[in-house]
């Protein structure tokens, strides 16, 4: 399981991050702080590299809508649709192990 290495990130500007234990608990997240979106995106990277190659790192774009929270150390599965011939955009999504949607959206090259 990937480790949420951003869990202990310090946030400037005198405010707390929803990703720290205290703030998450105060906001009602019983299972702990939610994982940063960047952690989710990193799980898509190997899949996007298969589709777009190294161009993904230079021209890749991603747009998703988060649907359900993922708490620290909770396993998830990342998916990418098989691209249609000539298509520049693919659907991407992530699910909890029980099938609940974490996010869905699209990825493409600019």
WOCOR-V74235 format. One record per pair of residues at least 4 apart in sequence whose C-alpha atoms are under 7 Angstrom apart, sorted by the first residue. I is the first residue (numbers start at 1). J is the second residue. Records with the same first field share a line. If there is no record, write none. Layout:
I->J + J
//
This chain:
1->73 + 75
3->73
4->35 + 39 + 72
7->19 + 20
8->20
11->15 + 16 + 17
16->23
17->23
18->23 + 24 + 33
19->24 + 33 + 34 + 35
20->24 + 33
21->25 + 32 + 33
22->26
23->27
24->28 + 29 + 32 + 33
25->29 + 30 + 32
29->33
31->71
32->71 + 72
33->71 + 72
34->69 + 70 + 71 + 72
35->39 + 70 + 71 + 72
37->41
38->42
39->43
40->44
41->45
43->78
44->48 + 78
45->49
46->50
47->51 + 80
48->52 + 56
49->53 + 54 + 56
52->56
55->59 + 60
56->60 + 109
59->109 + 110
60->108 + 109 + 110
61->107 + 108 + 109 + 110
62->106 + 107 + 108
63->105 + 106 + 107
64->103 + 104 + 105 + 106
65->103 + 104 + 105
66->102 + 103 + 104
67->101 + 102 + 103
68->101 + 102
69->102
70->74
75->96 + 97
76->94 + 95 + 96 + 97
77->94 + 95 + 96 + 97
78->93 + 94 + 95
79->92 + 93 + 94
80->90 + 91 + 92 + 93
81->90 + 91 + 92
83->87 + 90
88->108 + 109
89->106 + 107 + 108
90->106 + 107 + 108
91->105 + 106 + 107
92->104 + 105 + 106 + 107
93->103 + 104 + 105
94->101 + 102 + 103 + 104
95->99 + 100 + 101 + 102
96->100 + 101 + 102
//
